[in-house]
């Protein structure tokens, strides 16, 4: 089975975003921006996973375009 490079990279960036969120909330006491960062940074991975289960090629392309 082939590796999904986009899936791997989106997972790695999500991990970095979560760690940054933890740093911002514990060390800097920043809550508003850190929450938004967490939501937007991890949504890419969720959208990529949703695109994997697309029913048609056209549906897949459309869902992947949303991730950009």
PDB file of N, CA, C and O in Angstrom:
ATOM      1  N   UNK A   1       0.831  -1.175   0.000  1.00  0.00           N
ATOM      2  CA  UNK A   1       0.000   0.000   0.000  1.00  0.00           C
ATOM      3  C   UNK A   1       0.885   1.250   0.000  1.00  0.00           C
ATOM      4  O   UNK A   1       1.907   1.305   0.683  1.00  0.00           O
ATOM      5  N   UNK A   2       0.469   2.248  -0.778  1.00  0.00           N
ATOM      6  CA  UNK A   2       1.265   3.470  -0.896  1.00  0.00           C
ATOM      7  C   UNK A   2       1.062   4.361   0.315  1.00  0.00           C
ATOM      8  O   UNK A   2       0.001   4.371   0.938  1.00  0.00           O
ATOM      9  N   UNK A   3       2.106   5.105   0.626  1.00  0.00           N
ATOM     10  CA  UNK A   3       2.014   6.074   1.713  1.00  0.00           C
ATOM     11  C   UNK A   3       1.227   7.287   1.243  1.00  0.00           C
ATOM     12  O   UNK A   3       1.344   7.710   0.092  1.00  0.00           O
ATOM     13  N   UNK A   4       0.441   7.831   2.126  1.00  0.00           N
ATOM     14  CA  UNK A   4      -0.291   9.051   1.820  1.00  0.00           C
ATOM     15  C   UNK A   4       0.486  10.201   2.451  1.00  0.00           C
ATOM     16  O   UNK A   4       0.382  10.448   3.653  1.00  0.00           O
ATOM     17  N   UNK A   5       1.257  10.892   1.641  1.00  0.00           N
ATOM     18  CA  UNK A   5       2.133  11.947   2.113  1.00  0.00           C
ATOM     19  C   UNK A   5       1.355  13.104   2.736  1.00  0.00           C
ATOM     20  O   UNK A   5       1.770  13.659   3.754  1.00  0.00           O
ATOM     21  N   UNK A   6       0.233  13.463   2.129  1.00  0.00           N
ATOM     22  CA  UNK A   6      -0.577  14.570   2.655  1.00  0.00           C
ATOM     23  C   UNK A   6      -1.125  14.209   4.028  1.00  0.00           C
ATOM     24  O   UNK A   6      -1.143  15.045   4.932  1.00  0.00           O
ATOM     25  N   UNK A   7      -1.568  12.975   4.185  1.00  0.00           N
ATOM     26  CA  UNK A   7      -2.101  12.521   5.470  1.00  0.00           C
ATOM     27  C   UNK A   7      -1.014  12.554   6.553  1.00  0.00           C
ATOM     28  O   UNK A   7      -1.256  13.003   7.674  1.00  0.00           O
ATOM     29  N   UNK A   8       0.169  12.080   6.207  1.00  0.00           N
ATOM     30  CA  UNK A   8       1.270  12.065   7.172  1.00  0.00           C
ATOM     31  C   UNK A   8       1.663  13.481   7.594  1.00  0.00           C
ATOM     32  O   UNK A   8       1.852  13.751   8.780  1.00  0.00           O
ATOM     33  N   UNK A   9       1.782  14.378   6.620  1.00  0.00           N
ATOM     34  CA  UNK A   9       2.189  15.745   6.931  1.00  0.00           C
ATOM     35  C   UNK A   9       1.120  16.482   7.726  1.00  0.00           C
ATOM     36  O   UNK A   9       1.443  17.251   8.631  1.00  0.00           O
ATOM     37  N   UNK A  10      -0.148  16.256   7.400  1.00  0.00           N
ATOM     38  CA  UNK A  10      -1.208  16.923   8.151  1.00  0.00           C
ATOM     39  C   UNK A  10      -1.251  16.403   9.579  1.00  0.00           C
ATOM     40  O   UNK A  10      -1.564  17.160  10.498  1.00  0.00           O
ATOM     41  N   UNK A  11      -0.945  15.132   9.784  1.00  0.00           N
ATOM     42  CA  UNK A  11      -0.892  14.569  11.136  1.00  0.00           C
ATOM     43  C   UNK A  11       0.262  15.175  11.930  1.00  0.00           C
ATOM     44  O   UNK A  11       0.106  15.522  13.101  1.00  0.00           O
ATOM     45  N   UNK A  12       1.423  15.300  11.282  1.00  0.00           N
ATOM     46  CA  UNK A  12       2.585  15.875  11.968  1.00  0.00           C
ATOM     47  C   UNK A  12       2.353  17.338  12.339  1.00  0.00           C
ATOM     48  O   UNK A  12       2.728  17.768  13.430  1.00  0.00           O
ATOM     49  N   UNK A  13       1.740  18.100  11.442  1.00  0.00           N
ATOM     50  CA  UNK A  13       1.485  19.503  11.758  1.00  0.00           C
ATOM     51  C   UNK A  13       0.449  19.613  12.862  1.00  0.00           C
ATOM     52  O   UNK A  13       0.521  20.523  13.687  1.00  0.00           O
ATOM     53  N   UNK A  14      -0.517  18.698  12.890  1.00  0.00           N
ATOM     54  CA  UNK A  14      -1.521  18.712  13.954  1.00  0.00           C
ATOM     55  C   UNK A  14      -0.872  18.465  15.315  1.00  0.00           C
ATOM     56  O   UNK A  14      -1.248  19.083  16.311  1.00  0.00           O
ATOM     57  N   UNK A  15       0.086  17.575  15.350  1.00  0.00           N
ATOM     58  CA  UNK A  15       0.803  17.304  16.608  1.00  0.00           C
ATOM     59  C   UNK A  15       1.566  18.551  17.057  1.00  0.00           C
ATOM     60  O   UNK A  15       1.556  18.894  18.240  1.00  0.00           O
ATOM     61  N   UNK A  16       2.222  19.223  16.122  1.00  0.00           N
ATOM     62  CA  UNK A  16       2.950  20.448  16.466  1.00  0.00           C
ATOM     63  C   UNK A  16       2.006  21.547  16.940  1.00  0.00           C
ATOM     64  O   UNK A  16       2.338  22.306  17.850  1.00  0.00           O
ATOM     65  N   UNK A  17       0.831  21.631  16.322  1.00  0.00           N
ATOM     66  CA  UNK A  17      -0.160  22.632  16.714  1.00  0.00           C
ATOM     67  C   UNK A  17      -0.651  22.356  18.131  1.00  0.00           C
ATOM     68  O   UNK A  17      -0.804  23.282  18.927  1.00  0.00           O
ATOM     69  N   UNK A  18      -0.896  21.099  18.444  1.00  0.00           N
ATOM     70  CA  UNK A  18      -1.358  20.746  19.797  1.00  0.00           C
ATOM     71  C   UNK A  18      -0.293  21.101  20.826  1.00  0.00           C
ATOM     72  O   UNK A  18      -0.613  21.620  21.895  1.00  0.00           O
ATOM     73  N   UNK A  19       0.957  20.831  20.516  1.00  0.00           N
ATOM     74  CA  UNK A  19       2.045  21.185  21.451  1.00  0.00           C
ATOM     75  C   UNK A  19       2.171  22.699  21.617  1.00  0.00           C
ATOM     76  O   UNK A  19       2.409  23.187  22.722  1.00  0.00           O
ATOM     77  N   UNK A  20       2.011  23.435  20.527  1.00  0.00           N
ATOM     78  CA  UNK A  20       2.040  24.890  20.604  1.00  0.00           C
ATOM     79  C   UNK A  20       0.872  25.407  21.434  1.00  0.00           C
ATOM     80  O   UNK A  20       1.033  26.329  22.234  1.00  0.00           O
ATOM     81  N   UNK A  21      -0.300  24.816  21.244  1.00  0.00           N
ATOM     82  CA  UNK A  21      -1.474  25.176  22.039  1.00  0.00           C
ATOM     83  C   UNK A  21      -1.204  24.959  23.531  1.00  0.00           C
ATOM     84  O   UNK A  21      -1.520  25.817  24.356  1.00  0.00           O
ATOM     85  N   UNK A  22      -0.625  23.819  23.865  1.00  0.00           N
ATOM     86  CA  UNK A  22      -0.316  23.528  25.265  1.00  0.00           C
ATOM     87  C   UNK A  22       0.674  24.544  25.828  1.00  0.00           C
ATOM     88  O   UNK A  22       0.521  25.000  26.961  1.00  0.00           O
ATOM     89  N   UNK A  23       1.679  24.896  25.045  1.00  0.00           N
ATOM     90  CA  UNK A  23       2.651  25.894  25.484  1.00  0.00           C
ATOM     91  C   UNK A  23       1.986  27.249  25.711  1.00  0.00           C
ATOM     92  O   UNK A  23       2.225  27.906  26.724  1.00  0.00           O
ATOM     93  N   UNK A  24       1.151  27.661  24.761  1.00  0.00           N
ATOM     94  CA  UNK A  24       0.508  28.969  24.875  1.00  0.00           C
ATOM     95  C   UNK A  24      -0.426  29.056  26.077  1.00  0.00           C
ATOM     96  O   UNK A  24      -0.499  30.092  26.739  1.00  0.00           O
ATOM     97  N   UNK A  25      -1.129  27.984  26.353  1.00  0.00           N
ATOM     98  CA  UNK A  25      -2.071  28.041  27.475  1.00  0.00           C
ATOM     99  C   UNK A  25      -1.372  27.921  28.827  1.00  0.00           C
ATOM    100  O   UNK A  25      -1.796  28.551  29.796  1.00  0.00           O
ATOM    101  N   UNK A  26      -0.313  27.127  28.906  1.00  0.00           N
ATOM    102  CA  UNK A  26       0.337  26.947  30.204  1.00  0.00           C
ATOM    103  C   UNK A  26       1.372  28.030  30.501  1.00  0.00           C
ATOM    104  O   UNK A  26       1.389  28.581  31.602  1.00  0.00           O
ATOM    105  N   UNK A  27       2.226  28.337  29.543  1.00  0.00           N
ATOM    106  CA  UNK A  27       3.317  29.282  29.782  1.00  0.00           C
ATOM    107  C   UNK A  27       2.916  30.737  29.590  1.00  0.00           C
ATOM    108  O   UNK A  27       3.285  31.599  30.388  1.00  0.00           O
ATOM    109  N   UNK A  28       2.172  31.003  28.550  1.00  0.00           N
ATOM    110  CA  UNK A  28       1.858  32.393  28.200  1.00  0.00           C
ATOM    111  C   UNK A  28       0.468  32.835  28.631  1.00  0.00           C
ATOM    112  O   UNK A  28       0.132  34.016  28.540  1.00  0.00           O
ATOM    113  N   UNK A  29      -0.336  31.893  29.097  1.00  0.00           N
ATOM    114  CA  UNK A  29      -1.707  32.188  29.546  1.00  0.00           C
ATOM    115  C   UNK A  29      -2.538  32.855  28.445  1.00  0.00           C
ATOM    116  O   UNK A  29      -3.351  33.739  28.716  1.00  0.00           O
ATOM    117  N   UNK A  30      -2.324  32.428  27.228  1.00  0.00           N
ATOM    118  CA  UNK A  30      -3.079  32.936  26.076  1.00  0.00           C
ATOM    119  C   UNK A  30      -4.135  31.906  25.720  1.00  0.00           C
ATOM    120  O   UNK A  30      -3.802  30.782  25.344  1.00  0.00           O
ATOM    121  N   UNK A  31      -5.394  32.272  25.834  1.00  0.00           N
ATOM    122  CA  UNK A  31      -6.468  31.304  25.634  1.00  0.00           C
ATOM    123  C   UNK A  31      -7.259  31.529  24.351  1.00  0.00           C
ATOM    124  O   UNK A  31      -7.604  30.562  23.673  1.00  0.00           O
ATOM    125  N   UNK A  32      -7.549  32.756  24.006  1.00  0.00           N
ATOM    126  CA  UNK A  32      -8.410  33.036  22.860  1.00  0.00           C
ATOM    127  C   UNK A  32      -7.715  32.645  21.554  1.00  0.00           C
ATOM    128  O   UNK A  32      -8.256  31.864  20.772  1.00  0.00           O
ATOM    129  N   UNK A  33      -6.534  33.181  21.322  1.00  0.00           N
ATOM    130  CA  UNK A  33      -5.813  32.861  20.078  1.00  0.00           C
ATOM    131  C   UNK A  33      -5.398  31.397  20.018  1.00  0.00           C
ATOM    132  O   UNK A  33      -5.421  30.785  18.950  1.00  0.00           O
ATOM    133  N   UNK A  34      -5.023  30.842  21.149  1.00  0.00           N
ATOM    134  CA  UNK A  34      -4.578  29.450  21.143  1.00  0.00           C
ATOM    135  C   UNK A  34      -5.722  28.499  20.799  1.00  0.00           C
ATOM    136  O   UNK A  34      -5.502  27.490  20.129  1.00  0.00           O
ATOM    137  N   UNK A  35      -6.931  28.805  21.246  1.00  0.00           N
ATOM    138  CA  UNK A  35      -8.072  27.957  20.893  1.00  0.00           C
ATOM    139  C   UNK A  35      -8.352  27.999  19.390  1.00  0.00           C
ATOM    140  O   UNK A  35      -8.616  26.971  18.768  1.00  0.00           O
ATOM    141  N   UNK A  36      -8.291  29.189  18.825  1.00  0.00           N
ATOM    142  CA  UNK A  36      -8.524  29.322  17.383  1.00  0.00           C
ATOM    143  C   UNK A  36      -7.428  28.615  16.596  1.00  0.00           C
ATOM    144  O   UNK A  36      -7.705  27.971  15.584  1.00  0.00           O
ATOM    145  N   UNK A  37      -6.192  28.732  17.052  1.00  0.00           N
ATOM    146  CA  UNK A  37      -5.071  28.045  16.416  1.00  0.00           C
ATOM    147  C   UNK A  37      -5.286  26.539  16.448  1.00  0.00           C
ATOM    148  O   UNK A  37      -5.047  25.854  15.454  1.00  0.00           O
ATOM    149  N   UNK A  38      -5.728  26.029  17.570  1.00  0.00           N
ATOM    150  CA  UNK A  38      -5.972  24.598  17.705  1.00  0.00           C
ATOM    151  C   UNK A  38      -7.063  24.133  16.752  1.00  0.00           C
ATOM    152  O   UNK A  38      -6.912  23.105  16.090  1.00  0.00           O
ATOM    153  N   UNK A  39      -8.149  24.873  16.677  1.00  0.00           N
ATOM    154  CA  UNK A  39      -9.255  24.485  15.788  1.00  0.00           C
ATOM    155  C   UNK A  39      -8.828  24.510  14.323  1.00  0.00           C
ATOM    156  O   UNK A  39      -9.077  23.558  13.583  1.00  0.00           O
ATOM    157  N   UNK A  40      -8.189  25.589  13.910  1.00  0.00           N
ATOM    158  CA  UNK A  40      -7.828  25.709  12.491  1.00  0.00           C
ATOM    159  C   UNK A  40      -6.660  24.787  12.117  1.00  0.00           C
ATOM    160  O   UNK A  40      -6.616  24.268  11.001  1.00  0.00           O
ATOM    161  N   UNK A  41      -5.734  24.586  13.023  1.00  0.00           N
ATOM    162  CA  UNK A  41      -4.574  23.754  12.722  1.00  0.00           C
ATOM    163  C   UNK A  41      -4.877  22.279  12.634  1.00  0.00           C
ATOM    164  O   UNK A  41      -4.212  21.555  11.891  1.00  0.00           O
ATOM    165  N   UNK A  42      -5.856  21.822  13.368  1.00  0.00           N
ATOM    166  CA  UNK A  42      -6.186  20.399  13.341  1.00  0.00           C
ATOM    167  C   UNK A  42      -7.299  20.079  12.349  1.00  0.00           C
ATOM    168  O   UNK A  42      -7.538  18.907  12.055  1.00  0.00           O
ATOM    169  N   UNK A  43      -7.973  21.079  11.838  1.00  0.00           N
ATOM    170  CA  UNK A  43      -9.070  20.813  10.901  1.00  0.00           C
ATOM    171  C   UNK A  43      -8.564  20.287   9.563  1.00  0.00           C
ATOM    172  O   UNK A  43      -9.290  19.575   8.869  1.00  0.00           O
ATOM    173  N   UNK A  44      -7.348  20.619   9.197  1.00  0.00           N
ATOM    174  CA  UNK A  44      -6.803  20.152   7.921  1.00  0.00           C
ATOM    175  C   UNK A  44      -6.737  18.627   7.896  1.00  0.00           C
ATOM    176  O   UNK A  44      -7.113  17.996   6.908  1.00  0.00           O
ATOM    177  N   UNK A  45      -6.265  18.055   8.968  1.00  0.00           N
ATOM    178  CA  UNK A  45      -6.186  16.591   9.044  1.00  0.00           C
ATOM    179  C   UNK A  45      -7.546  15.931   8.959  1.00  0.00           C
ATOM    180  O   UNK A  45      -7.702  14.889   8.323  1.00  0.00           O
ATOM    181  N   UNK A  46      -8.526  16.538   9.600  1.00  0.00           N
ATOM    182  CA  UNK A  46      -9.883  15.996   9.551  1.00  0.00           C
ATOM    183  C   UNK A  46     -10.447  16.062   8.133  1.00  0.00           C
ATOM    184  O   UNK A  46     -11.122  15.136   7.684  1.00  0.00           O
ATOM    185  N   UNK A  47     -10.174  17.144   7.443  1.00  0.00           N
ATOM    186  CA  UNK A  47     -10.660  17.285   6.074  1.00  0.00           C
ATOM    187  C   UNK A  47      -9.966  16.302   5.123  1.00  0.00           C
ATOM    188  O   UNK A  47     -10.590  15.787   4.195  1.00  0.00           O
ATOM    189  N   UNK A  48      -8.691  16.048   5.355  1.00  0.00           N
ATOM    190  CA  UNK A  48      -7.958  15.086   4.525  1.00  0.00           C
ATOM    191  C   UNK A  48      -8.534  13.687   4.732  1.00  0.00           C
ATOM    192  O   UNK A  48      -8.717  12.941   3.770  1.00  0.00           O
ATOM    193  N   UNK A  49      -8.817  13.335   5.970  1.00  0.00           N
ATOM    194  CA  UNK A  49      -9.396  12.020   6.251  1.00  0.00           C
ATOM    195  C   UNK A  49     -10.787  11.886   5.628  1.00  0.00           C
ATOM    196  O   UNK A  49     -11.159  10.816   5.146  1.00  0.00           O
ATOM    197  N   UNK A  50     -11.538  12.964   5.642  1.00  0.00           N
ATOM    198  CA  UNK A  50     -12.852  12.933   5.007  1.00  0.00           C
ATOM    199  C   UNK A  50     -12.718  12.745   3.497  1.00  0.00           C
ATOM    200  O   UNK A  50     -13.510  12.029   2.885  1.00  0.00           O
ATOM    201  N   UNK A  51     -11.728  13.379   2.909  1.00  0.00           N
ATOM    202  CA  UNK A  51     -11.516  13.260   1.468  1.00  0.00           C
ATOM    203  C   UNK A  51     -11.116  11.836   1.069  1.00  0.00           C
ATOM    204  O   UNK A  51     -11.430  11.390  -0.034  1.00  0.00           O
ATOM    205  N   UNK A  52     -10.431  11.129   1.958  1.00  0.00           N
ATOM    206  CA  UNK A  52     -10.046   9.748   1.675  1.00  0.00           C
ATOM    207  C   UNK A  52     -11.257   8.861   1.397  1.00  0.00           C
ATOM    208  O   UNK A  52     -11.171   7.901   0.632  1.00  0.00           O
ATOM    209  N   UNK A  53     -12.364   9.188   2.014  1.00  0.00           N
ATOM    210  CA  UNK A  53     -13.564   8.362   1.896  1.00  0.00           C
ATOM    211  C   UNK A  53     -14.565   8.946   0.906  1.00  0.00           C
ATOM    212  O   UNK A  53     -15.766   8.696   1.006  1.00  0.00           O
ATOM    213  N   UNK A  54     -14.072   9.709  -0.029  1.00  0.00           N
ATOM    214  CA  UNK A  54     -14.944  10.291  -1.047  1.00  0.00           C
ATOM    215  C   UNK A  54     -15.494   9.189  -1.948  1.00  0.00           C
ATOM    216  O   UNK A  54     -14.849   8.164  -2.171  1.00  0.00           O
ATOM    217  N   UNK A  55     -16.684   9.422  -2.453  1.00  0.00           N
ATOM    218  CA  UNK A  55     -17.342   8.408  -3.268  1.00  0.00           C
ATOM    219  C   UNK A  55     -16.859   8.412  -4.722  1.00  0.00           C
ATOM    220  O   UNK A  55     -16.791   7.360  -5.358  1.00  0.00           O
ATOM    221  N   UNK A  56     -16.526   9.584  -5.238  1.00  0.00           N
ATOM    222  CA  UNK A  56     -16.058   9.679  -6.623  1.00  0.00           C
ATOM    223  C   UNK A  56     -14.764  10.486  -6.660  1.00  0.00           C
ATOM    224  O   UNK A  56     -14.385  11.127  -5.680  1.00  0.00           O
ATOM    225  N   UNK A  57     -14.101  10.442  -7.801  1.00  0.00           N
ATOM    226  CA  UNK A  57     -12.873  11.218  -7.969  1.00  0.00           C
ATOM    227  C   UNK A  57     -13.168  12.709  -7.899  1.00  0.00           C
ATOM    228  O   UNK A  57     -12.390  13.476  -7.330  1.00  0.00           O
ATOM    229  N   UNK A  58     -14.286  13.116  -8.476  1.00  0.00           N
ATOM    230  CA  UNK A  58     -14.684  14.520  -8.444  1.00  0.00           C
ATOM    231  C   UNK A  58     -14.949  14.977  -7.004  1.00  0.00           C
ATOM    232  O   UNK A  58     -14.571  16.083  -6.616  1.00  0.00           O
ATOM    233  N   UNK A  59     -15.592  14.129  -6.233  1.00  0.00           N
ATOM    234  CA  UNK A  59     -15.861  14.429  -4.827  1.00  0.00           C
ATOM    235  C   UNK A  59     -14.554  14.538  -4.047  1.00  0.00           C
ATOM    236  O   UNK A  59     -14.406  15.417  -3.198  1.00  0.00           O
ATOM    237  N   UNK A  60     -13.606  13.644  -4.337  1.00  0.00           N
ATOM    238  CA  UNK A  60     -12.300  13.689  -3.689  1.00  0.00           C
ATOM    239  C   UNK A  60     -11.573  15.001  -3.985  1.00  0.00           C
ATOM    240  O   UNK A  60     -11.018  15.625  -3.081  1.00  0.00           O
ATOM    241  N   UNK A  61     -11.578  15.411  -5.238  1.00  0.00           N
ATOM    242  CA  UNK A  61     -10.900  16.650  -5.633  1.00  0.00           C
ATOM    243  C   UNK A  61     -11.528  17.841  -4.936  1.00  0.00           C
ATOM    244  O   UNK A  61     -10.826  18.737  -4.468  1.00  0.00           O
ATOM    245  N   UNK A  62     -12.838  17.849  -4.868  1.00  0.00           N
ATOM    246  CA  UNK A  62     -13.534  18.949  -4.217  1.00  0.00           C
ATOM    247  C   UNK A  62     -13.187  19.018  -2.731  1.00  0.00           C
ATOM    248  O   UNK A  62     -12.940  20.100  -2.199  1.00  0.00           O
ATOM    249  N   UNK A  63     -13.169  17.871  -2.067  1.00  0.00           N
ATOM    250  CA  UNK A  63     -12.864  17.858  -0.628  1.00  0.00           C
ATOM    251  C   UNK A  63     -11.407  18.229  -0.357  1.00  0.00           C
ATOM    252  O   UNK A  63     -11.108  18.888   0.639  1.00  0.00           O
ATOM    253  N   UNK A  64     -10.513  17.813  -1.229  1.00  0.00           N
ATOM    254  CA  UNK A  64      -9.100  18.174  -1.037  1.00  0.00           C
ATOM    255  C   UNK A  64      -8.889  19.653  -1.295  1.00  0.00           C
ATOM    256  O   UNK A  64      -8.012  20.259  -0.679  1.00  0.00           O
ATOM    257  N   UNK A  65      -9.664  20.252  -2.188  1.00  0.00           N
ATOM    258  CA  UNK A  65      -9.538  21.677  -2.462  1.00  0.00           C
ATOM    259  C   UNK A  65      -9.928  22.506  -1.234  1.00  0.00           C
ATOM    260  O   UNK A  65      -9.409  23.604  -1.035  1.00  0.00           O
ATOM    261  N   UNK A  66     -10.828  21.989  -0.428  1.00  0.00           N
ATOM    262  CA  UNK A  66     -11.249  22.686   0.790  1.00  0.00           C
ATOM    263  C   UNK A  66     -10.097  22.769   1.787  1.00  0.00           C
ATOM    264  O   UNK A  66     -10.024  23.729   2.554  1.00  0.00           O
ATOM    265  N   UNK A  67      -9.211  21.806   1.793  1.00  0.00           N
ATOM    266  CA  UNK A  67      -8.122  21.774   2.773  1.00  0.00           C
ATOM    267  C   UNK A  67      -7.084  22.850   2.546  1.00  0.00           C
ATOM    268  O   UNK A  67      -6.311  23.160   3.452  1.00  0.00           O
ATOM    269  N   UNK A  68      -7.050  23.423   1.362  1.00  0.00           N
ATOM    270  CA  UNK A  68      -6.025  24.424   1.061  1.00  0.00           C
ATOM    271  C   UNK A  68      -6.300  25.700   1.715  1.00  0.00           C
ATOM    272  O   UNK A  68      -5.532  26.650   1.564  1.00  0.00           O
TER     273      UNK A  68
END
